[in-house]
Amino acid sequence: MTRAERANYRAVKNWLVKYQALVAATNLEKLKGLLESYYHLCELAEWEAATQLLLLRVNIVNRKLQGALVEPFHLQLGRWGYYTVQRQLYERLLGQSTPETEVVCLNGLGLVCQSMGDPAGAVEWHSQHLDLARDLANLEAEQNVLCNLGNVYGSVGQYAAATTCYEQALPLARQIRDSSGEGKLLGNLGVLRRSQGDFQGGIAYHQQHLQIALAIEDQDGQANALENLGVAHYYLGVYDIAKDLFESSLRINAQIGAQRAMAATLGSLGNVCTAEGKFQEALAYYQRQLERSREIGYLEGEEKALGNIGTVHKELGDYEASLRFLRQKLSLARRLQSKEGEAYVLSNMGNTYTCMGEYEAAIRCQRESMAIVEEVGDRWGWAAAMCNLGDAYRLSKQFDAAISSLLNSLLAFDELGAPQTETVMALLTQVSFNLSAEQYIESIEKHLEVIRKTEDKDAVIKLRKYLFEE
């Protein structure tokens, strides 16, 4: 044995046995003994021992709380947002151990890429993982990677591809009796339904997920299902129920140390406050969301927080600040290849331009947003952008174009069962105040005829009930 080898073996022993983190140590410092031992084992090419350390289950977070998660320390690093450290662990071991360990490393690298805003890299790693899982006939790994691939495709608006992945994975989860995986897949299918405007369908999936998570005492699953149920109720305008669900999710995530999930839920709570007109309270939630996301390198959370802050500044009348934050979000959304994020921020920028009286810029932003949401099949996003476009036309005194946009938005929101139908009707009423009764009716009838030809007779009947019946 060489001197260097002896030094590495001593270092492994010392880091494992003698290292003790301070009481006030950071989460990363608490795991430093394991990390340093792992690196020294890799230097020694002790790949089996390094693998055992990578998979060692630890309970660092909230030891005193009943039900705190106990999981492999490489996953704990991801929960805390230490993605760069995670990637180093996987890269050191990749190609040096058993096929089963390769599965762990390929899966981990895919998850790290997605968390760090590299969806193309995530697909590449997960695709290698899928091929290996199938070669090994490892059904658990196969259903897991199909779920992760679906998550990546969903994040960039490829909903059909995401649905295919989830639907392939669901029977595998049931075949191997992986209740946690089954619940996660049901929840993911619910998110896809919600993203395409089917809120009731989404709620049904999320309730199934919650029931499974409660039955198997899966805290991670419970928090995720509660968050998703809250989002669906938020879009339906049931804010009191949404807030209760978000707060329940936040409590569980705080208990298990789920930093990314906490950041997302802080944003959701801010959204409820914004919808209720509590803008300063909303801004406080969004600032916490931004700070936590940046602390852990969670780019998707940072992107959403920037957009949220920009929207609140618009409501507070600070339009320059609004555009500053929204432009940062737009840049990050494009970097992340987030079609949904890009579409929504363009619509919000259009709203800010409308408030500033810059109607041409507002109309351009809303049209760009509509093109994207139509491409990805986001019916709610399309209806919202169409409504915003109608408002910009109204304020720029292009009343005929306003009526056309608002009627189409009204029809879409009605199909979704969304409460925004009331907002659209209020805007149509404002348009009517600027026209004579004859002009308003003539324009309405003209555009109803267009809708009859492009949609169907039932669509026109629905609209007439809103427009002419009490």
Secondary structure, 3 states (H helix, E strand, C coil): CCHHHHHHHHHHHHHHHCCCCCCCCCHHHHCHHHHHHHHHHHHCCCHHHHHHHHCCEECCCCCCCCCCCCEEHHHHHHHHCCHHHHHHHHHHHCCCCCHHHHHHHHHHHHHHHHHCCCHHHHHHHHHHHHHHHHHCCCHHHHHHHHHHHHHHHHHCCCHHHHHHHHHHHHHHHHHCCCHHHHHHHHHHHHHHHHHCCCHHHHHHHHHHHHHHHHHCCCHHHHHHHHHHHHHHHHHCCCHHHHHHHHHHHHHHHHHHCCHHHHHHHHHHHHHHHHHCCCHHHHHHHHHHHHHHHHHCCCHHHHHHHHHHHHHHHHHCCCHHHHHHHHHHHHHHHHHCCCHHHHHHHHHHHHHHHHHCCCHHHHHHHHHHHHHHHHHHCCHHHHHHHHHHHHHHHHHCCCHHHHHHHHHHHHHHHHHHCCCCHHHHHHHHHHHHHCCCHHHHHHHHHHHHHHHHHHCCHHHHHHHHHHHHCC
